Amino acid sequence: MTTEQNPRPKLWIERGGTGKPTLLLLHGLGANATVWERMLPLVEKGWSGRWMAPDLRGHGRSAPAPPYGFAMHAADIAAVLEQDEEVVIVGHSMGGAVAMTLASGWFGVRVRAVIAFGVKLVWTAEEIGKAQELSRAPTRWFATREEAVERYLRVAGLKGLLDPASAAVAAGVVAEGGQYRLAADPGINSVVGPPIEKVVAAMDAPLRLAAGERDPMVTLEQMRRYDPEAVIIEGAGHNPHLEAPDHLWRVIEAAIKPPIRGSEETRGSERGRRG
């Protein structure tokens, strides 16, 4: 008999604030925690507890560690929290699906609410097949940093939103041996595929969905299948945390103060009205 240890990857985590509950900020596919930089002043001013923004496994400054999946990412986050810790989760795109998974109650974390925005809810077989093909592709190397940065901004959906010379962009590119590559492991694309309706059905926390009005990934009709009070963020595309952080923060505040539909407080008041 042989034994083998398979420790979880050490996650790069940006943190701030003190107290409870904890606000978790989960980035989208191919990105990293730096995408929250324009929202952090609002978080520091408006959030009474601590906040955490990790680079999910295989992304940015966290180690590559396949396999990748919503549950693997959720377990990684749970591992850096206290047992039964109360959290509010804000997740962008894939990070929103990870947030929903973490809210299943299966990971020893008490999720007070999930605010997920820009989550692609409908996938075609062709889109899933393309993502799986990308996940099997070898690492692509570039002769110059400029080429790698251009690729990073495009695949992460951040082109035109971040300064190519910024520290935020630097976290998405790695230099090795005089060449450059994206920090993200190509394998991260294998996360695509699980039916989102099963993820939502497993949730044990209230859900608020939102998207920019110009987001090509999701429609209001699709969101309202799961959240009848889903929100459209005017003037934004797929990245309202970068394009309209003030508007997104208002959506977050409205979702947790007063409690959003489905919370214990709301269910109690509704029972009282029916009685």
C-alpha positions in Angstrom: 0.0 0.0 0.0 1.2 3.5 -0.8 0.0 6.8 0.5 0.2 10.2 -1.1 -0.6 13.7 0.2 -2.4 16.0 -2.1 -2.6 19.4 -0.3 -4.8 22.1 -1.6 -3.0 24.8 -3.5 -2.0 27.9 -1.5 -4.2 30.7 -2.7 -3.1 34.3 -3.2 -5.6 36.3 -1.2 -6.0 40.0 -0.8 -7.6 41.0 2.5 -8.8 44.0 4.4 -11.2 45.1 7.1 -12.0 43.5 10.4 -15.0 41.9 12.1 -17.9 39.9 10.7 -19.5 38.9 8.5 -16.9 38.3 5.8 -17.4 39.7 2.3 -15.9 37.3 -0.4 -15.1 38.8 -3.8 -14.7 36.0 -6.5 -13.4 36.9 -9.9 -14.3 35.5 -13.3 -12.7 32.9 -15.6 -9.1 33.9 -16.6 -9.0 36.9 -14.3 -7.7 37.4 -10.8 -8.3 39.4 -7.6 -7.0 42.7 -9.1 -10.2 43.2 -11.0 -11.8 44.4 -7.8 -9.4 47.4 -7.4 -12.0 50.0 -8.4 -14.6 48.6 -6.0 -12.3 48.3 -3.0 -12.6 51.9 -1.9 -16.4 51.4 -1.8 -15.9 48.1 0.2 -13.6 49.8 2.7 -16.0 52.6 3.2 -19.3 50.6 3.2 -18.5 47.1 4.6 -18.5 46.7 8.4 -16.6 43.3 8.5 -13.6 41.9 6.8 -13.3 41.2 3.1 -11.3 38.7 1.1 -10.5 38.6 -2.7 -8.6 35.4 -3.7 -7.0 34.4 -7.0 -8.8 31.1 -7.6 -6.7 28.0 -8.2 -4.9 28.1 -11.5 -5.5 31.9 -11.9 -3.2 34.9 -11.4 -0.8 34.4 -8.5 -2.3 31.1 -7.2 -0.8 27.8 -8.1 -2.0 25.7 -11.0 -3.7 22.6 -9.5 -6.0 20.6 -11.7 -8.7 19.4 -11.7 -10.8 22.5 -12.0 -14.5 22.8 -11.2 -17.0 24.9 -9.3 -16.8 22.5 -6.3 -13.0 22.5 -6.3 -12.9 26.3 -6.2 -15.6 26.4 -3.5 -13.7 23.9 -1.3 -10.5 26.0 -1.7 -12.4 29.0 -0.4 -14.0 27.1 2.5 -10.5 25.9 3.5 -9.3 29.5 4.3 -12.4 30.4 6.3 -13.4 29.5 9.9 -15.7 26.6 10.4 -19.3 27.7 10.0 -18.2 31.3 9.3 -20.9 33.6 8.0 -20.1 35.2 4.6 -21.7 37.3 1.9 -20.4 36.4 -1.5 -20.1 38.7 -4.6 -19.1 36.7 -7.7 -18.5 37.8 -11.2 -19.2 35.4 -14.1 -17.6 32.0 -13.2 -17.0 33.4 -9.7 -20.8 33.8 -9.4 -21.2 30.1 -10.2 -18.6 29.2 -7.6 -20.4 31.5 -5.1 -23.6 29.6 -5.8 -21.8 26.3 -5.2 -20.3 27.5 -1.9 -23.9 28.4 -0.9 -25.0 24.8 -1.0 -24.3 24.3 2.6 -21.9 21.4 1.8 -18.7 23.2 2.6 -19.1 24.2 6.3 -19.7 27.8 5.5 -22.8 29.8 6.3 -23.6 31.9 3.3 -25.9 34.8 4.2 -26.4 35.9 0.6 -25.0 35.5 -2.9 -24.9 38.4 -5.4 -23.8 37.0 -8.7 -23.4 39.2 -11.8 -22.5 38.5 -15.4 -23.0 34.8 -14.9 -23.5 32.9 -18.2 -26.6 30.8 -17.6 -27.1 29.1 -21.0 -24.3 27.2 -22.7 -24.5 25.6 -26.1 -22.9 22.2 -26.8 -20.5 24.1 -29.2 -19.5 26.6 -26.5 -18.8 23.8 -24.0 -16.8 21.8 -26.6 -14.7 24.9 -27.4 -14.0 25.5 -23.7 -12.9 21.9 -23.2 -10.7 22.1 -26.3 -9.0 25.2 -24.8 -8.5 23.4 -21.5 -6.4 20.8 -23.3 -4.3 23.3 -25.2 -0.6 23.6 -24.3 0.7 26.8 -22.7 1.2 29.5 -25.2 4.4 31.5 -25.1 5.0 35.0 -26.3 8.3 36.7 -27.3 7.3 40.1 -25.8 5.4 41.2 -22.7 3.2 43.4 -24.9 2.0 40.3 -26.8 1.2 38.4 -23.6 -0.6 41.4 -22.1 -2.7 41.8 -25.3 -3.7 38.1 -25.1 -4.5 38.3 -21.4 -6.7 41.3 -21.7 -8.6 39.7 -24.5 -9.2 36.2 -23.0 -10.1 37.7 -19.6 -12.5 40.1 -21.2 -10.7 43.1 -19.9 -9.5 44.8 -23.1 -10.0 48.5 -22.9 -10.8 48.4 -19.2 -7.3 48.2 -17.7 -4.1 50.0 -18.4 -1.7 47.5 -20.0 1.1 49.0 -17.9 -0.8 48.7 -14.6 0.0 46.4 -11.7 -3.4 44.8 -12.1 -2.4 43.6 -15.6 1.0 42.5 -14.3 -0.7 39.9 -12.2 -2.1 38.2 -15.3 1.2 37.7 -17.1 4.4 35.7 -16.1 7.9 36.0 -17.4 10.1 32.9 -17.6 13.4 32.4 -19.4 13.0 35.5 -21.5 9.5 34.6 -22.7 6.1 35.4 -21.5 2.9 33.5 -20.8 -0.5 34.1 -19.2 -0.5 33.4 -15.5 -3.7 31.4 -15.8 -3.4 27.6 -16.5 -5.2 26.7 -19.8 -6.9 23.9 -17.8 -9.1 26.4 -16.0 -11.4 26.4 -19.0 -12.6 22.8 -18.1 -14.8 24.4 -15.4 -17.4 25.1 -18.1 -20.2 22.6 -18.5 -22.2 21.8 -15.4 -25.9 22.8 -15.8 -26.4 26.0 -13.8 -30.0 24.9 -12.8 -28.5 22.1 -10.7 -26.2 24.5 -9.0 -29.0 27.0 -8.2 -31.3 24.2 -7.0 -28.6 23.1 -4.5 -28.3 26.6 -3.0 -29.3 27.1 0.7 -29.0 30.9 0.6 -30.8 33.8 -1.1 -29.6 34.8 -4.6 -29.5 38.1 -6.4 -28.6 38.1 -10.1 -27.4 41.1 -12.0 -25.8 42.0 -15.3 -24.7 45.0 -17.3 -27.2 46.1 -19.9 -24.7 45.4 -22.7 -23.5 42.1 -21.3 -23.4 39.6 -24.2 -23.3 36.6 -21.9 -26.7 36.8 -20.3 -30.1 38.3 -20.6 -32.6 39.6 -18.1 -35.1 36.9 -19.2 -32.5 34.2 -18.5 -31.7 35.7 -15.0 -35.3 36.0 -14.0 -35.8 32.3 -14.4 -33.8 32.0 -11.2 -34.3 35.4 -9.6 -37.6 37.2 -10.4 -36.0 40.5 -9.1 -32.8 40.3 -11.1 -31.2 43.6 -11.8 -29.8 45.3 -15.0 -26.9 47.7 -14.5 -27.3 50.6 -16.9 -24.3 51.6 -19.0 -22.2 48.5 -18.2 -21.2 45.5 -20.2 -19.8 42.2 -18.8 -17.6 43.9 -16.1 -19.7 46.3 -14.1 -17.2 46.0 -11.2 -14.8 47.9 -13.5 -17.2 49.9 -15.6 -19.8 51.0 -13.0 -18.5 50.1 -9.5 -20.7 52.6 -7.8 -23.9 51.2 -9.4 -22.8 47.6 -8.6 -22.1 48.5 -5.0 -25.7 49.9 -4.7 -27.0 46.6 -6.1 -25.0 44.8 -3.4 -26.2 47.0 -0.6 -29.8 46.7 -1.7 -29.5 42.9 -1.8 -28.4 42.6 1.8 -30.1 45.7 3.4 -33.0 44.9 3.7 -32.6 41.2 3.4 -33.2 39.9 -0.1 -36.0 37.5 -1.0 -35.4 34.0 0.5 -33.4 35.1 3.6 -34.5 33.9 7.1 -35.7 37.4 7.9 -37.8 37.7 4.8 -39.3 34.3 5.2 -40.2 35.1 8.8 -41.9 38.3 7.8 -43.8 36.6 5.0 -45.0 33.9 7.4 -46.2 36.6 9.7 -48.2 38.3 7.0 -49.7 35.0 5.9 -50.6 34.2 9.5 
